[in-house]
Amino acid sequence: MSSETSTFNVGKAAAASDSDTAGLVTLYAPDASVPPAALLVGESLVIGREPPAGGLALPFGSVSRSHARVVRRNDAWVVQDLESRNGTFVNGTRTAEAVLADGDELRLGAVVFKLALRGAERYLLQRSDRAVPPSVAALVGGPSMAEVRAEILRVAVAGVELSVLVLGESGTGKEVVARALHDASGRSGAFVALNCAAVPAALLEAELFGAKRGAFTGLDRDRLGLVRSADGGTLFLDEIGDMPVEAQAKLLRVLDTRQVMPLGSHVPEPVDVRLVSATHRPIAQLVREERFRADLFARISAHTIALPPLRARKEDIRLLVEAFLAQTGNRVRPTSQFMIGLLRHDWPLNVRELAAAVRRAEALATNGELDEPHLPPVVLEAVRSARAGDEPSPVKLGSRTNAPPLPELRALLQKYAGNVAAVARELGKDRVQIHRWLKLYKISLDDFRP
């Protein structure tokens, strides 16, 4: 790699500290020779195996000498295929020229990038977390998760012990965050977890607050309850948005008085617990609809940590796969085809779904490699569908010929109340493509959501 090329990729990071800096973030490459990001600080960037001086070099046989060019045109970034041998793909579709929207995935040979229109320079920063508990280190990922790890450490050792609310979709790692907070805090008591949605409403209060013998039929001994079991430690209430209103009132009293009253008792018991709550539900909306107590919401959300979905941080997929394989000690190697396939999926169930996919692939692998046939069926179908439409399809700047007419798209969004996944299913497209059309048409989903 020439010194000029290397300067373009990494050397300009110091000068490009502006948060408006755009760049290509590396989602996958066969080895570490590709930088974490290439900043788009000029008007044009040529990418290839042997690009001109100042270009981005990808030293792989699957990449042509001058494979593609990314150019700025009318305040947009456009990718142009330079008659490459293996083609240029945007969101899985082969293209001769296409306008790139924020988050679009660009594949050249065995290398996959995503476009970040802002803040691309942060992907070049080498963050080295200080020594942290293993549970904190378990939050694997790049810049987004490094910020979460740093936030956990700040809150865990803060002079004032705050209740923490963790927000995120199912499978993003909310319980991992709760355990990390507990371990980093140094509290001597136990970490005790309860999924509020998994316990029948009639039993939840006894499960949480305990009960005296005879408090209800069949109880022949005292029940300690999870709050007192967490005395001196951390109580994690997952899916707190599903907690019945009656239990919410009693939990608020425990937090305010630091005392718990078991069912069937008239004597409060002192407790010292740190509360960490989590939900995937829109809890602020539940408060507005009076389905969740506003005073309890204020008490449990002294500090909020929001976890990004996996589809918003696909640059972490390679790191997560490596971590899953290290956990099992299995010496299998993922092929480029396997990793590229993983990147084609949006992972609606997030890290939990990815972990299951890797475990399944390990079980199916017979020759020491995780390969394309080992992908989950839903991922394999998307890969093969994209391959079936492998012919280049030019998309000129300002042209929307590959999108449905604006009235049709707005009608579908109205029909499904802004649910992008439902619109994508009806049109037979990826959700990424729908979001791209929304940006091209300048449509806001808030206009269609109730």
C-alpha positions as a Markdown table, in Angstrom:
| # | Residue | x | y | z |
|---|---|---|---|---|
| 1 | Met | 0.0 | 0.0 | 0.0 |
| 2 | Ser | 1.5 | 3.4 | -1.0 |
| 3 | Ser | 2.2 | 6.0 | 1.6 |
| 4 | Glu | -0.3 | 8.4 | -0.1 |
| 5 | Thr | -3.0 | 5.8 | 0.1 |
| 6 | Ser | -2.3 | 5.1 | 3.7 |
| 7 | Thr | -2.5 | 8.8 | 4.4 |
| 8 | Phe | -6.0 | 9.1 | 2.9 |
| 9 | Asn | -7.3 | 6.3 | 5.0 |
| 10 | Val | -5.9 | 7.0 | 8.4 |
| 11 | Gly | -3.6 | 10.0 | 8.4 |
| 12 | Lys | -6.4 | 12.5 | 7.9 |
| 13 | Ala | -8.3 | 11.4 | 11.0 |
| 14 | Ala | -6.6 | 14.0 | 13.1 |
| 15 | Ala | -7.6 | 16.8 | 10.7 |
| 16 | Ala | -11.1 | 15.4 | 10.2 |
| 17 | Ser | -12.4 | 15.9 | 13.7 |
| 18 | Asp | -15.6 | 17.6 | 12.5 |
| 19 | Ser | -18.6 | 15.5 | 13.5 |
| 20 | Asp | -20.0 | 16.1 | 10.0 |
| 21 | Thr | -17.3 | 14.0 | 8.4 |
| 22 | Ala | -18.7 | 11.2 | 6.1 |
| 23 | Gly | -16.9 | 8.0 | 5.5 |
| 24 | Leu | -17.0 | 4.3 | 4.6 |
| 25 | Val | -17.1 | 2.1 | 7.8 |
| 26 | Thr | -15.7 | -1.4 | 7.4 |
| 27 | Leu | -18.2 | -4.0 | 8.2 |
| 28 | Tyr | -16.2 | -7.0 | 7.0 |
| 29 | Ala | -12.8 | -7.6 | 5.3 |
| 30 | Pro | -10.9 | -10.9 | 5.0 |
| 31 | Asp | -8.0 | -9.5 | 7.1 |
| 32 | Ala | -6.9 | -6.5 | 9.1 |
| 33 | Ser | -5.3 | -4.7 | 6.2 |
| 34 | Val | -8.4 | -2.6 | 5.6 |
| 35 | Pro | -8.8 | 0.3 | 8.0 |
| 36 | Pro | -11.8 | 0.6 | 10.3 |
| 37 | Ala | -13.1 | 3.5 | 8.2 |
| 38 | Ala | -12.1 | 5.6 | 5.1 |
| 39 | Leu | -13.0 | 9.2 | 5.5 |
| 40 | Leu | -14.6 | 11.0 | 2.6 |
| 41 | Val | -12.8 | 14.3 | 2.9 |
| 42 | Gly | -12.4 | 15.0 | -0.8 |
| 43 | Glu | -14.7 | 15.0 | -3.8 |
| 44 | Ser | -13.9 | 11.5 | -5.0 |
| 45 | Leu | -12.4 | 8.3 | -3.8 |
| 46 | Val | -11.3 | 5.4 | -6.0 |
| 47 | Ile | -11.4 | 2.0 | -4.4 |
| 48 | Gly | -9.6 | -1.1 | -5.7 |
| 49 | Arg | -6.8 | -3.6 | -5.4 |
| 50 | Glu | -4.3 | -1.1 | -7.0 |
| 51 | Pro | -6.1 | 2.3 | -7.0 |
| 52 | Pro | -4.5 | 5.5 | -8.0 |
| 53 | Ala | -2.5 | 7.5 | -5.4 |
| 54 | Gly | -4.8 | 8.7 | -2.7 |
| 55 | Gly | -7.3 | 5.9 | -3.2 |
| 56 | Leu | -8.4 | 3.1 | -0.9 |
| 57 | Ala | -6.5 | -0.1 | -1.4 |
| 58 | Leu | -8.2 | -3.4 | -0.9 |
| 59 | Pro | -5.5 | -6.1 | -1.4 |
| 60 | Phe | -7.8 | -9.0 | -2.3 |
| 61 | Gly | -8.2 | -11.1 | -5.4 |
| 62 | Ser | -12.0 | -10.6 | -5.4 |
| 63 | Val | -11.4 | -6.8 | -5.9 |
| 64 | Ser | -10.5 | -5.4 | -9.3 |
| 65 | Arg | -7.5 | -3.0 | -9.7 |
| 66 | Ser | -9.8 | 0.0 | -9.9 |
| 67 | His | -13.1 | -1.4 | -8.7 |
| 68 | Ala | -15.4 | 1.5 | -7.9 |
| 69 | Arg | -15.5 | 5.3 | -7.3 |
| 70 | Val | -17.4 | 7.2 | -4.6 |
| 71 | Val | -18.0 | 10.8 | -5.7 |
| 72 | Arg | -19.8 | 13.8 | -4.1 |
| 73 | Arg | -22.5 | 15.2 | -6.4 |
| 74 | Asn | -25.0 | 17.8 | -5.4 |
| 75 | Asp | -24.5 | 17.2 | -1.6 |
| 76 | Ala | -24.9 | 13.5 | -2.1 |
| 77 | Trp | -22.5 | 10.6 | -2.3 |
| 78 | Val | -22.7 | 8.4 | -5.4 |
| 79 | Val | -21.0 | 5.1 | -6.0 |
| 80 | Gln | -19.9 | 4.2 | -9.6 |
| 81 | Asp | -18.8 | 0.7 | -10.6 |
| 82 | Leu | -15.6 | 1.0 | -12.8 |
| 83 | Glu | -16.4 | -2.1 | -14.9 |
| 84 | Ser | -15.2 | -4.4 | -12.1 |
| 85 | Arg | -15.0 | -8.1 | -12.6 |
| 86 | Asn | -17.1 | -9.1 | -9.6 |
| 87 | Gly | -19.5 | -6.1 | -9.5 |
| 88 | Thr | -20.4 | -3.4 | -7.0 |
| 89 | Phe | -23.4 | -4.1 | -4.7 |
| 90 | Val | -25.5 | -1.6 | -2.7 |
| 91 | Asn | -27.7 | -3.3 | -0.1 |
| 92 | Gly | -27.3 | -6.6 | -1.9 |
| 93 | Thr | -28.2 | -5.4 | -5.4 |
| 94 | Arg | -25.6 | -5.2 | -8.1 |
| 95 | Thr | -25.4 | -1.7 | -9.6 |
| 96 | Ala | -23.5 | 0.4 | -12.1 |
| 97 | Glu | -24.3 | 3.7 | -10.3 |
| 98 | Ala | -26.3 | 4.5 | -7.2 |
| 99 | Val | -27.0 | 7.3 | -4.8 |
| 100 | Leu | -25.9 | 6.2 | -1.3 |
| 101 | Ala | -28.1 | 7.0 | 1.8 |
| 102 | Asp | -26.8 | 7.0 | 5.4 |
| 103 | Gly | -26.3 | 3.4 | 6.5 |
| 104 | Asp | -26.4 | 1.9 | 3.0 |
| 105 | Glu | -24.2 | -1.2 | 2.6 |
| 106 | Leu | -21.6 | -1.2 | -0.1 |
| 107 | Arg | -19.9 | -4.5 | -1.2 |
| 108 | Leu | -16.8 | -4.7 | -3.4 |
| 109 | Gly | -15.6 | -8.3 | -3.8 |
| 110 | Ala | -15.2 | -9.8 | -0.3 |
| 111 | Val | -15.2 | -6.4 | 1.5 |
| 112 | Val | -18.3 | -4.7 | 2.9 |
| 113 | Phe | -18.7 | -1.1 | 4.0 |
| 114 | Lys | -21.5 | 1.0 | 5.2 |
| 115 | Leu | -21.9 | 4.7 | 4.6 |
| 116 | Ala | -21.8 | 7.0 | 7.6 |
| 117 | Leu | -22.8 | 10.5 | 6.7 |
| 118 | Arg | -21.7 | 12.0 | 10.0 |
| 119 | Gly | -19.1 | 11.2 | 12.7 |
| 120 | Ala | -17.2 | 8.6 | 10.6 |
| 121 | Glu | -13.9 | 9.7 | 12.3 |
| 122 | Arg | -14.9 | 8.1 | 15.5 |
| 123 | Tyr | -14.5 | 4.7 | 14.0 |
| 124 | Leu | -10.8 | 5.4 | 13.5 |
| 125 | Leu | -10.3 | 6.1 | 17.2 |
| 126 | Gln | -8.7 | 3.2 | 19.0 |
| 127 | Arg | -10.5 | 3.0 | 22.3 |
| 128 | Ser | -8.8 | 1.1 | 25.0 |
| 129 | Asp | -11.0 | 0.5 | 28.0 |
| 130 | Arg | -9.2 | 0.4 | 31.3 |
| 131 | Ala | -9.3 | -2.9 | 33.2 |
| 132 | Val | -13.0 | -3.7 | 33.6 |
| 133 | Pro | -14.9 | -6.7 | 35.0 |
| 134 | Pro | -15.5 | -9.5 | 32.5 |
| 135 | Ser | -19.2 | -8.7 | 32.4 |
| 136 | Val | -18.4 | -5.2 | 31.2 |
| 137 | Ala | -16.0 | -6.5 | 28.6 |
| 138 | Ala | -18.7 | -8.9 | 27.5 |
| 139 | Leu | -20.4 | -5.9 | 25.8 |
| 140 | Val | -18.5 | -6.5 | 22.6 |
| 141 | Gly | -18.4 | -3.9 | 19.9 |
| 142 | Gly | -16.8 | -0.8 | 18.4 |
| 143 | Pro | -17.5 | 2.9 | 19.1 |
| 144 | Ser | -21.2 | 2.5 | 20.1 |
| 145 | Met | -20.6 | -0.2 | 22.6 |
| 146 | Ala | -17.4 | 1.5 | 23.9 |
| 147 | Glu | -19.6 | 4.4 | 24.8 |
| 148 | Val | -22.0 | 2.1 | 26.6 |
| 149 | Arg | -19.1 | 0.5 | 28.5 |
| 150 | Ala | -17.8 | 3.8 | 29.6 |
| 151 | Glu | -21.2 | 5.0 | 30.7 |
| 152 | Ile | -21.6 | 1.8 | 32.8 |
| 153 | Leu | -18.3 | 2.4 | 34.5 |
| 154 | Arg | -19.2 | 6.1 | 35.2 |
| 155 | Val | -22.6 | 5.3 | 36.7 |
| 156 | Ala | -21.5 | 2.2 | 38.6 |
| 157 | Val | -18.9 | 4.1 | 40.7 |
| 158 | Ala | -20.7 | 7.5 | 40.9 |
| 159 | Gly | -20.8 | 9.1 | 44.3 |
| 160 | Val | -24.7 | 9.0 | 44.2 |
| 161 | Glu | -26.2 | 5.6 | 43.6 |
| 162 | Leu | -28.7 | 6.0 | 40.8 |
| 163 | Ser | -31.4 | 3.7 | 39.7 |
| 164 | Val | -30.8 | 2.8 | 36.1 |
| 165 | Leu | -33.3 | 2.2 | 33.3 |
| 166 | Val | -31.9 | 0.2 | 30.3 |
| 167 | Leu | -33.8 | 0.6 | 27.0 |
| 168 | Gly | -33.4 | -1.5 | 23.9 |
| 169 | Glu | -35.1 | -4.0 | 21.7 |
| 170 | Ser | -35.3 | -7.7 | 22.7 |
| 171 | Gly | -31.9 | -9.4 | 22.4 |
| 172 | Thr | -29.7 | -6.3 | 22.6 |
| 173 | Gly | -28.1 | -7.3 | 25.9 |
| 174 | Lys | -30.1 | -5.4 | 28.6 |
| 175 | Glu | -29.4 | -8.1 | 31.3 |
| 176 | Val | -25.7 | -8.1 | 30.3 |
| 177 | Val | -25.7 | -4.3 | 31.0 |
| 178 | Ala | -27.4 | -4.9 | 34.4 |
| 179 | Arg | -24.9 | -7.5 | 35.4 |
| 180 | Ala | -22.0 | -5.2 | 34.3 |
| 181 | Leu | -23.4 | -2.4 | 36.4 |
| 182 | His | -23.6 | -4.7 | 39.4 |
| 183 | Asp | -20.1 | -6.1 | 39.0 |
| 184 | Ala | -18.5 | -2.7 | 38.4 |
| 185 | Ser | -20.3 | -1.2 | 41.4 |
| 186 | Gly | -18.5 | -3.5 | 43.9 |
| 187 | Arg | -21.7 | -4.1 | 45.8 |
| 188 | Ser | -21.3 | -7.1 | 48.1 |
| 189 | Gly | -24.8 | -8.6 | 47.8 |
| 190 | Ala | -26.2 | -10.8 | 45.1 |
| 191 | Phe | -27.4 | -9.9 | 41.6 |
| 192 | Val | -31.1 | -11.0 | 41.5 |
| 193 | Ala | -33.1 | -10.9 | 38.2 |
| 194 | Leu | -36.8 | -11.2 | 37.5 |
| 195 | Asn | -38.6 | -11.0 | 34.2 |
| 196 | Cys | -41.8 | -9.2 | 35.1 |
| 197 | Ala | -43.6 | -10.4 | 31.9 |
| 198 | Ala | -42.9 | -14.1 | 32.8 |
| 199 | Val | -44.7 | -14.1 | 36.2 |
| 200 | Pro | -48.5 | -14.1 | 36.5 |
| 201 | Ala | -49.8 | -10.9 | 37.9 |
| 202 | Ala | -51.4 | -12.8 | 40.9 |
| 203 | Leu | -48.0 | -14.2 | 41.9 |
| 204 | Leu | -45.7 | -11.2 | 41.1 |
| 205 | Glu | -46.1 | -9.4 | 44.5 |
| 206 | Ala | -45.2 | -12.5 | 46.5 |
| 207 | Glu | -42.3 | -13.2 | 44.2 |
| 208 | Leu | -41.0 | -9.7 | 44.6 |
| 209 | Phe | -41.8 | -8.7 | 48.2 |
| 210 | Gly | -42.0 | -12.1 | 49.9 |
| 211 | Ala | -44.9 | -13.5 | 52.0 |
| 212 | Lys | -45.5 | -14.8 | 55.5 |
| 213 | Arg | -46.6 | -18.4 | 56.0 |
| 214 | Gly | -50.4 | -18.6 | 55.6 |
| 215 | Ala | -50.6 | -15.4 | 53.6 |
| 216 | Phe | -52.4 | -17.3 | 50.9 |
| 217 | Thr | -53.6 | -20.9 | 50.4 |
| 218 | Gly | -50.8 | -23.4 | 50.1 |
| 219 | Leu | -48.0 | -21.2 | 51.5 |
| 220 | Asp | -46.7 | -23.4 | 54.4 |
| 221 | Arg | -43.4 | -21.4 | 55.0 |
| 222 | Asp | -42.2 | -17.9 | 54.8 |
| 223 | Arg | -41.1 | -16.7 | 51.4 |
| 224 | Leu | -38.1 | -14.3 | 51.4 |
| 225 | Gly | -38.9 | -12.5 | 48.1 |
| 226 | Leu | -36.5 | -11.3 | 45.5 |
| 227 | Val | -36.2 | -7.8 | 47.0 |
| 228 | Arg | -34.7 | -9.1 | 50.2 |
| 229 | Ser | -32.7 | -11.7 | 48.4 |
| 230 | Ala | -31.0 | -8.8 | 46.7 |
| 231 | Asp | -30.2 | -7.0 | 49.9 |
| 232 | Gly | -26.8 | -5.3 | 49.6 |
| 233 | Gly | -26.8 | -6.1 | 45.9 |
| 234 | Thr | -28.7 | -5.4 | 42.7 |
| 235 | Leu | -32.2 | -6.1 | 41.8 |
| 236 | Phe | -32.8 | -6.4 | 38.0 |
| 237 | Leu | -36.4 | -6.1 | 36.8 |
| 238 | Asp | -36.6 | -7.0 | 33.2 |
| 239 | Glu | -39.6 | -5.9 | 31.2 |
| 240 | Ile | -40.8 | -3.6 | 33.9 |
| 241 | Gly | -43.2 | -2.0 | 31.5 |
| 242 | Asp | -45.3 | -5.2 | 31.9 |
| 243 | Met | -45.6 | -4.8 | 35.7 |
| 244 | Pro | -49.2 | -4.6 | 37.0 |
| 245 | Val | -50.1 | -1.2 | 38.4 |
| 246 | Glu | -50.8 | -2.6 | 41.9 |
| 247 | Ala | -47.2 | -4.0 | 42.1 |
| 248 | Gln | -45.9 | -0.7 | 40.8 |
| 249 | Ala | -47.3 | 1.2 | 43.8 |
| 250 | Lys | -45.6 | -1.2 | 46.2 |
| 251 | Leu | -42.3 | -1.1 | 44.4 |
| 252 | Leu | -42.4 | 2.7 | 44.6 |
| 253 | Arg | -42.8 | 2.5 | 48.3 |
| 254 | Val | -39.9 | 0.1 | 48.7 |
| 255 | Leu | -37.7 | 2.5 | 46.7 |
| 256 | Asp | -38.8 | 5.5 | 48.7 |
| 257 | Thr | -38.7 | 4.0 | 52.2 |
| 258 | Arg | -36.0 | 1.3 | 51.6 |
| 259 | Gln | -38.3 | -1.0 | 53.4 |
| 260 | Val | -40.3 | -4.0 | 52.1 |
| 261 | Met | -43.6 | -5.3 | 53.6 |
| 262 | Pro | -44.0 | -9.0 | 52.9 |
| 263 | Leu | -47.6 | -10.2 | 52.1 |
| 264 | Gly | -49.4 | -11.2 | 55.4 |
| 265 | Ser | -47.0 | -9.1 | 57.5 |
| 266 | His | -47.4 | -5.8 | 59.3 |
| 267 | Val | -43.8 | -5.3 | 60.1 |
| 268 | Pro | -41.6 | -3.7 | 57.4 |
| 269 | Glu | -38.1 | -5.2 | 56.7 |
| 270 | Pro | -35.2 | -2.8 | 55.9 |
| 271 | Val | -33.5 | -3.4 | 52.5 |
| 272 | Asp | -30.6 | -1.9 | 50.7 |
| 273 | Val | -30.9 | -2.7 | 46.9 |
| 274 | Arg | -29.8 | -0.9 | 43.8 |
| 275 | Leu | -32.5 | -1.2 | 41.2 |
| 276 | Val | -31.8 | -1.7 | 37.5 |
| 277 | Ser | -34.8 | -1.9 | 35.2 |
| 278 | Ala | -35.2 | -2.7 | 31.6 |
| 279 | Thr | -37.9 | -2.7 | 28.9 |
| 280 | His | -38.2 | -2.9 | 25.2 |
| 281 | Arg | -41.6 | -1.2 | 25.3 |
| 282 | Pro | -42.1 | 2.6 | 24.8 |
| 283 | Ile | -42.4 | 3.3 | 28.5 |
| 284 | Ala | -42.7 | 7.1 | 28.2 |
| 285 | Gln | -45.8 | 6.5 | 26.1 |
| 286 | Leu | -47.1 | 4.0 | 28.7 |
| 287 | Val | -46.8 | 6.8 | 31.2 |
| 288 | Arg | -48.7 | 9.3 | 29.0 |
| 289 | Glu | -51.4 | 6.6 | 28.6 |
| 290 | Glu | -51.5 | 6.2 | 32.4 |
| 291 | Arg | -50.6 | 2.5 | 32.1 |
| 292 | Phe | -47.3 | 3.1 | 34.0 |
| 293 | Arg | -47.1 | 5.3 | 37.1 |
| 294 | Ala | -45.3 | 8.6 | 36.3 |
| 295 | Asp | -43.9 | 8.8 | 39.8 |
| 296 | Leu | -42.3 | 5.3 | 39.5 |
| 297 | Phe | -41.0 | 6.1 | 36.1 |
| 298 | Ala | -39.3 | 9.2 | 37.5 |
| 299 | Arg | -37.8 | 7.0 | 40.3 |
| 300 | Ile | -36.5 | 4.1 | 38.1 |
| 301 | Ser | -35.1 | 6.4 | 35.4 |
| 302 | Ala | -32.6 | 8.5 | 37.3 |
| 303 | His | -30.2 | 7.4 | 34.6 |
| 304 | Thr | -31.1 | 5.9 | 31.3 |
| 305 | Ile | -28.8 | 3.7 | 29.1 |
| 306 | Ala | -30.1 | 3.1 | 25.5 |
| 307 | Leu | -28.7 | 0.1 | 23.6 |
| 308 | Pro | -28.6 | 0.3 | 19.8 |
| 309 | Pro | -30.1 | -2.5 | 17.8 |
| 310 | Leu | -27.6 | -4.8 | 16.0 |
| 311 | Arg | -28.7 | -3.5 | 12.5 |
| 312 | Ala | -27.5 | -0.1 | 13.5 |
| 313 | Arg | -24.0 | -1.4 | 14.4 |
| 314 | Lys | -23.2 | -4.1 | 11.8 |
| 315 | Glu | -19.5 | -3.2 | 12.1 |
| 316 | Asp | -19.7 | -5.2 | 15.4 |
| 317 | Ile | -20.9 | -8.5 | 13.8 |
| 318 | Arg | -17.4 | -9.7 | 13.0 |
| 319 | Leu | -16.3 | -8.9 | 16.6 |
| 320 | Leu | -19.3 | -10.7 | 18.0 |
| 321 | Val | -18.8 | -13.8 | 15.9 |
| 322 | Glu | -15.2 | -14.0 | 17.0 |
| 323 | Ala | -16.3 | -13.6 | 20.7 |
| 324 | Phe | -18.9 | -16.4 | 20.3 |
| 325 | Leu | -16.4 | -18.8 | 18.7 |
| 326 | Ala | -13.9 | -18.0 | 21.5 |
| 327 | Gln | -16.5 | -18.8 | 24.1 |
| 328 | Thr | -17.0 | -22.3 | 22.8 |
| 329 | Gly | -13.3 | -22.9 | 22.1 |
| 330 | Asn | -14.2 | -24.2 | 18.7 |
| 331 | Arg | -11.5 | -23.8 | 16.1 |
| 332 | Val | -13.7 | -23.3 | 13.1 |
| 333 | Arg | -13.1 | -20.4 | 10.7 |
| 334 | Pro | -15.9 | -18.3 | 9.2 |
| 335 | Thr | -15.5 | -17.9 | 5.4 |
| 336 | Ser | -16.0 | -14.6 | 3.6 |
| 337 | Gln | -19.3 | -15.9 | 2.1 |
| 338 | Phe | -20.5 | -16.7 | 5.6 |
| 339 | Met | -19.7 | -13.3 | 7.0 |
| 340 | Ile | -21.1 | -11.5 | 4.0 |
| 341 | Gly | -24.3 | -13.5 | 4.4 |
| 342 | Leu | -24.6 | -12.4 | 8.0 |
| 343 | Leu | -24.4 | -8.8 | 7.0 |
| 344 | Arg | -27.3 | -9.2 | 4.6 |
| 345 | His | -29.7 | -9.8 | 7.5 |
| 346 | Asp | -31.2 | -7.1 | 9.8 |
| 347 | Trp | -31.2 | -9.3 | 12.9 |
| 348 | Pro | -34.6 | -8.3 | 14.3 |
| 349 | Leu | -33.8 | -10.3 | 17.5 |
| 350 | Asn | -30.4 | -8.7 | 17.7 |
| 351 | Val | -27.4 | -10.2 | 19.4 |
| 352 | Arg | -29.4 | -13.2 | 20.8 |
| 353 | Glu | -30.4 | -14.1 | 17.3 |
| 354 | Leu | -26.9 | -13.8 | 15.9 |
| 355 | Ala | -25.5 | -16.0 | 18.8 |
| 356 | Ala | -28.0 | -18.7 | 17.9 |
| 357 | Ala | -27.1 | -18.5 | 14.2 |
| 358 | Val | -23.4 | -19.0 | 15.0 |
| 359 | Arg | -24.1 | -21.9 | 17.4 |
| 360 | Arg | -26.2 | -23.5 | 14.7 |
| 361 | Ala | -23.4 | -23.0 | 12.1 |
| 362 | Glu | -20.9 | -24.5 | 14.5 |
| 363 | Ala | -23.0 | -27.6 | 14.9 |
| 364 | Leu | -23.4 | -28.0 | 11.1 |
| 365 | Ala | -19.8 | -27.4 | 10.2 |
| 366 | Thr | -17.8 | -30.5 | 9.3 |
| 367 | Asn | -14.6 | -29.3 | 7.7 |
| 368 | Gly | -13.4 | -26.6 | 10.1 |
| 369 | Glu | -15.2 | -23.8 | 8.3 |
| 370 | Leu | -18.4 | -21.9 | 8.7 |
| 371 | Asp | -19.6 | -21.5 | 5.2 |
| 372 | Glu | -22.6 | -20.1 | 3.3 |
| 373 | Pro | -24.7 | -23.3 | 3.5 |
| 374 | His | -24.5 | -23.1 | 7.3 |
| 375 | Leu | -26.4 | -19.7 | 7.4 |
| 376 | Pro | -29.9 | -19.8 | 8.9 |
| 377 | Pro | -32.6 | -20.4 | 6.2 |
| 378 | Val | -34.0 | -16.9 | 6.4 |
| 379 | Val | -30.5 | -15.4 | 5.8 |
| 380 | Leu | -29.6 | -18.0 | 3.1 |
| 381 | Glu | -32.9 | -17.1 | 1.2 |
| 382 | Ala | -32.0 | -13.4 | 1.2 |
| 383 | Val | -28.5 | -14.1 | -0.1 |
| 384 | Arg | -29.8 | -16.4 | -2.9 |
| 385 | Ser | -32.5 | -13.9 | -3.8 |
| 386 | Ala | -30.0 | -11.1 | -4.1 |
| 387 | Arg | -27.7 | -13.3 | -6.2 |
| 388 | Ala | -30.6 | -14.1 | -8.6 |
| 389 | Gly | -30.8 | -10.4 | -9.5 |
| 390 | Asp | -27.1 | -10.1 | -10.1 |
| 391 | Glu | -27.3 | -7.9 | -13.2 |
| 392 | Pro | -26.2 | -4.3 | -12.9 |
| 393 | Ser | -29.1 | -1.8 | -12.6 |
| 394 | Pro | -28.1 | 1.8 | -12.9 |
| 395 | Val | -29.7 | 4.3 | -10.6 |
| 396 | Lys | -28.9 | 7.9 | -11.6 |
| 397 | Leu | -28.7 | 10.7 | -9.1 |
| 398 | Gly | -32.2 | 12.1 | -8.5 |
| 399 | Ser | -33.9 | 9.2 | -10.2 |
| 400 | Arg | -36.3 | 7.1 | -8.2 |
| 401 | Thr | -37.2 | 4.5 | -10.9 |
| 402 | Asn | -36.3 | 1.7 | -8.6 |
| 403 | Ala | -38.7 | 2.9 | -6.0 |
| 404 | Pro | -42.5 | 2.7 | -6.1 |
| 405 | Pro | -44.3 | 6.0 | -6.9 |
| 406 | Leu | -44.5 | 8.4 | -4.0 |
| 407 | Pro | -48.3 | 8.1 | -3.6 |
| 408 | Glu | -48.1 | 4.3 | -3.5 |
| 409 | Leu | -45.3 | 4.3 | -0.8 |
| 410 | Arg | -47.3 | 6.8 | 1.3 |
| 411 | Ala | -50.4 | 4.7 | 1.0 |
| 412 | Leu | -48.6 | 1.6 | 2.2 |
| 413 | Leu | -47.1 | 3.6 | 5.2 |
| 414 | Gln | -50.6 | 4.8 | 6.0 |
| 415 | Lys | -52.0 | 1.3 | 5.8 |
| 416 | Tyr | -49.3 | -0.1 | 8.2 |
| 417 | Ala | -49.1 | 2.9 | 10.5 |
| 418 | Gly | -45.5 | 3.6 | 9.6 |
| 419 | Asn | -44.4 | 0.0 | 10.2 |
| 420 | Val | -41.4 | -0.4 | 7.8 |
| 421 | Ala | -41.1 | -4.1 | 8.3 |
| 422 | Ala | -44.7 | -4.6 | 7.1 |
| 423 | Val | -44.2 | -2.3 | 4.1 |
| 424 | Ala | -41.0 | -4.2 | 3.2 |
| 425 | Arg | -42.9 | -7.6 | 3.4 |
| 426 | Glu | -45.6 | -6.3 | 1.1 |
| 427 | Leu | -43.1 | -5.0 | -1.5 |
| 428 | Gly | -40.8 | -8.0 | -1.1 |
| 429 | Lys | -37.9 | -5.8 | -0.2 |
| 430 | Asp | -35.4 | -5.4 | 2.6 |
| 431 | Arg | -36.1 | -2.9 | 5.3 |
| 432 | Val | -32.9 | -1.2 | 4.4 |
| 433 | Gln | -34.2 | -0.5 | 0.9 |
| 434 | Ile | -37.5 | 1.0 | 2.3 |
| 435 | His | -35.5 | 3.3 | 4.6 |
| 436 | Arg | -33.4 | 4.4 | 1.6 |
| 437 | Trp | -36.6 | 5.3 | -0.3 |
| 438 | Leu | -37.9 | 7.2 | 2.7 |
| 439 | Lys | -34.7 | 9.3 | 2.7 |
| 440 | Leu | -34.8 | 9.9 | -1.1 |
| 441 | Tyr | -38.5 | 11.0 | -0.8 |
| 442 | Lys | -37.8 | 12.9 | 2.4 |
| 443 | Ile | -40.6 | 11.1 | 4.2 |
| 444 | Ser | -40.9 | 11.1 | 8.0 |
| 445 | Leu | -42.3 | 8.0 | 9.6 |
| 446 | Asp | -43.7 | 10.2 | 12.5 |
| 447 | Asp | -46.3 | 11.4 | 10.0 |
| 448 | Phe | -47.8 | 7.9 | 9.8 |
| 449 | Arg | -47.4 | 6.6 | 13.4 |
| 450 | Pro | -50.3 | 6.9 | 15.9 |
